[in-house]
Amino acid sequence: MKGGGKFEDLEVWKRSARLCTDFNKKFMHSKVFVFKDQITHSALSVPSNIEEVYARESDKEIANLINYAKGSAGELRTQIYIGIDISYIEKQVEHG
């Protein structure tokens, strides 16, 4: 990628990879296969697309992959909301 660096140094990649790991651990033994597969796939797509940006040279390819990552993040957010509503995911309340 233009500008150099390593994707592993990006905070957005670190956070999305950690989120992916958390979802895979949470749903590892789930018998709700459709939901499990969809949410873990969306979670995996975000850091994967961020990483793939570093293998590309053209601005168009880079922009497309960033948009794919953003789209996967949106899918994941929707799946989280639905997972909370159907009690597959526990709602976390932030304390400030």
Buried (B, 14 or more C-beta within 10 A) or exposed (E): BEEEEEBEEBEEBBEBBEBBEEBBEBBEEEEEEEBBEBBBBBBBBBBBBBBBBBEBEEEEBBEBBBEBBEBBBEBBEEBBEBBEEEEBBEEEEEEE
